[in-house]
Amino acid sequence: MADVLPLVEARLHTALGEPDARAAVTFLGTDRVEVLRFTDGDVVRYATLGMSAQPMSDPTAALADPVQGPRAELVLSVRAGRADTDKVLRPLAVLAASPQVEGVVVAPGGSLDVGEPLWPGAPFTSVLVAEPGGLVEDLELDAPLDPVRFLPLLPMTPNEAAWKRVHGAGALQERWLTHGTDLRDPARGSVPLT
């Protein structure tokens, strides 16, 4: 079976251009996760590379299927120059390793929390996983492998994360839209929640 990661990296290059930086993080008992940085004008995008090497498996399953199961990589987009967002590399790698470490299946509508600011001074400790297919198209793999989905991450303040737990991801996204929230602003405040 072909190695998935070169195909994933090629898809990222096609969609986002050449990365201008990359960093690798390895956690005990997990595969290496790289984070690639792409700069496009005033927007910086960080994409994981390594999460899709293994399929995510249902945490209640007795055995993880080594072939079938959802595969994904994470993509975070922020405005450049407003915060030291390059420090997001380690938290992003932690999130990308969570399927291997914690047995979670990362899917649209879900929340991921790193328990600390995503970068120094960030008002966000968690992210909302958004629907794939906009920025980077899914990467189809040969059967029986599931496609690799490139999941956008939307940073959430602690208040937004708590509100989302009660009202759901769709309601939070609707609130962001109604208030014209710039989800790429690395220093934005919480959207009005009342």
C-alpha positions as CSV (number, residue, x, y, z in Angstrom):
1,M,0.0,0.0,0.0
2,A,1.4,3.4,-0.9
3,D,2.5,5.9,1.7
4,V,-0.3,8.4,2.1
5,L,1.8,11.4,3.4
6,P,3.6,12.3,0.1
7,L,0.2,12.4,-1.6
8,V,-1.1,14.6,1.2
9,E,1.9,16.9,1.0
10,A,1.5,17.2,-2.8
11,R,-2.2,18.2,-2.3
12,L,-1.2,20.9,0.2
13,H,1.4,22.3,-2.2
14,T,-1.2,22.3,-5.0
15,A,-3.8,24.2,-2.9
16,L,-1.6,26.4,-0.8
17,G,1.7,26.8,-2.7
18,E,5.2,26.0,-1.3
19,P,5.5,26.1,2.5
20,D,7.9,28.8,3.9
21,A,8.6,26.9,7.1
22,R,8.0,23.5,8.7
23,A,8.5,21.9,12.1
24,A,8.2,18.4,13.3
25,V,7.0,17.1,16.7
26,T,7.0,13.5,18.0
27,F,5.1,12.4,21.1
28,L,5.9,9.3,22.9
29,G,4.1,6.3,21.3
30,T,2.9,8.3,18.2
31,D,4.1,8.9,14.7
32,R,5.8,12.1,13.8
33,V,3.6,15.1,13.0
34,E,4.8,18.0,10.9
35,V,3.3,21.4,10.7
36,L,3.8,23.3,7.5
37,R,3.4,27.1,7.3
38,F,2.1,28.8,4.1
39,T,2.0,32.6,3.7
40,D,-0.5,34.1,1.3
41,G,-0.5,37.9,1.5
42,D,-1.7,38.9,5.0
43,V,-2.9,35.4,5.8
44,V,-0.7,32.6,7.3
45,R,-2.0,29.0,7.1
46,Y,-0.7,26.2,9.2
47,A,-1.4,22.6,8.0
48,T,-0.6,19.4,9.8
49,L,1.2,16.5,7.9
50,G,1.1,13.1,9.6
51,M,-2.3,12.8,11.2
52,S,-3.6,11.0,8.0
53,A,-0.9,8.4,8.0
54,Q,-3.2,6.1,10.1
55,P,-7.0,6.0,9.9
56,M,-8.9,7.3,13.0
57,S,-10.8,4.6,14.7
58,D,-13.8,4.4,17.0
59,P,-12.6,4.6,20.6
60,T,-15.1,2.0,21.6
61,A,-13.8,-0.6,19.0
62,A,-11.9,-3.5,20.4
63,L,-9.2,-3.3,17.7
64,A,-8.3,-0.4,15.5
65,D,-8.6,-1.1,11.8
66,P,-5.2,-0.4,10.2
67,V,-6.7,0.3,6.7
68,Q,-10.3,1.7,6.9
69,G,-11.5,4.7,8.8
70,P,-11.6,8.4,8.4
71,R,-8.3,10.2,7.7
72,A,-7.7,13.9,8.1
73,E,-5.2,16.8,8.4
74,L,-5.9,20.1,10.1
75,V,-5.6,23.6,8.6
76,L,-5.6,26.8,10.6
77,S,-5.7,30.3,8.9
78,V,-4.8,33.5,10.8
79,R,-4.0,37.1,9.8
80,A,-0.2,37.7,9.8
81,G,1.6,40.2,12.0
82,R,-1.0,40.6,14.7
83,A,0.3,38.0,17.2
84,D,3.1,35.4,17.5
85,T,1.1,32.7,15.9
86,D,4.1,30.6,14.9
87,K,4.0,29.3,18.5
88,V,0.8,27.4,17.4
89,L,3.0,24.7,15.9
90,R,3.2,22.5,19.1
91,P,-0.5,22.9,20.0
92,L,-1.5,22.0,16.4
93,A,0.7,18.9,16.5
94,V,-0.9,18.0,19.8
95,L,-4.3,18.2,18.2
96,A,-3.2,16.2,15.2
97,A,-1.8,13.5,17.5
98,S,-5.0,13.3,19.5
99,P,-6.5,10.4,17.4
100,Q,-3.5,8.3,18.2
101,V,-3.0,9.4,21.8
102,E,-6.6,9.7,23.0
103,G,-8.5,7.5,20.4
104,V,-10.7,10.4,19.3
105,V,-12.2,10.7,15.9
106,V,-11.8,14.3,14.7
107,A,-14.9,15.4,12.7
108,P,-16.7,18.6,11.6
109,G,-18.7,20.1,14.4
110,G,-16.4,18.8,17.1
111,S,-14.2,20.8,19.5
112,L,-10.6,20.2,20.3
113,D,-9.0,21.9,23.4
114,V,-5.3,22.2,24.2
115,G,-5.9,23.5,27.7
116,E,-3.6,26.5,27.2
117,P,-3.5,29.5,24.8
118,L,-2.9,28.4,21.2
119,W,0.0,31.0,21.0
120,P,1.3,33.5,23.5
121,G,-1.4,35.9,24.6
122,A,-4.1,34.1,22.5
123,P,-7.6,34.5,23.8
124,F,-8.3,30.9,22.5
125,T,-7.5,27.5,24.0
126,S,-9.8,25.5,21.7
127,V,-10.9,25.2,18.1
128,L,-14.1,24.3,16.3
129,V,-13.6,21.8,13.5
130,A,-15.3,23.1,10.4
131,E,-16.5,21.4,7.2
132,P,-13.8,20.4,4.7
133,G,-13.6,21.0,1.0
134,G,-13.3,24.8,0.8
135,L,-9.6,25.6,0.9
136,V,-8.1,22.2,0.2
137,E,-10.1,19.5,-1.6
138,D,-10.4,16.0,-0.2
139,L,-7.7,13.7,-1.4
140,E,-9.2,10.5,-2.8
141,L,-7.1,7.4,-2.0
142,D,-7.2,3.9,-3.6
143,A,-9.9,1.6,-2.2
144,P,-10.4,0.5,0.5
145,L,-8.8,3.6,2.0
146,D,-11.0,6.5,3.0
147,P,-10.2,9.9,1.5
148,V,-8.1,12.4,3.4
149,R,-10.1,15.4,4.5
150,F,-8.5,18.7,5.2
151,L,-10.4,20.1,8.2
152,P,-10.3,23.9,8.9
153,L,-9.9,24.9,12.5
154,L,-11.7,27.9,13.9
155,P,-10.3,29.3,17.2
156,M,-12.8,29.6,20.0
157,T,-12.7,31.7,23.1
158,P,-13.5,29.8,26.4
159,N,-17.0,31.6,26.4
160,E,-17.6,30.5,22.8
161,A,-16.6,26.9,23.5
162,A,-19.0,26.8,26.5
163,W,-21.8,28.3,24.5
164,K,-21.1,25.8,21.6
165,R,-21.4,22.9,24.1
166,V,-24.9,24.0,25.0
167,H,-26.2,25.3,21.6
168,G,-24.2,23.4,19.1
169,A,-21.6,24.1,16.4
170,G,-24.2,25.4,13.9
171,A,-25.6,28.0,16.3
172,L,-22.1,29.3,17.1
173,Q,-21.2,29.5,13.4
174,E,-24.5,31.4,12.7
175,R,-23.7,33.8,15.5
176,W,-20.2,34.4,14.1
177,L,-21.8,35.1,10.7
178,T,-24.5,37.4,12.0
179,H,-21.9,39.5,13.8
180,G,-19.4,39.6,10.9
181,T,-16.7,38.0,13.1
182,D,-13.3,37.9,11.5
183,L,-12.3,34.3,12.4
184,R,-8.8,34.8,11.1
185,D,-8.1,37.7,13.6
186,P,-5.6,36.1,16.1
187,A,-6.5,38.7,18.7
188,R,-10.3,39.0,18.3
189,G,-12.6,39.0,21.3
190,S,-15.6,36.7,21.9
191,V,-18.7,37.2,19.8
192,P,-21.7,38.5,21.7
193,L,-23.5,35.4,23.1
194,T,-26.7,36.9,24.5
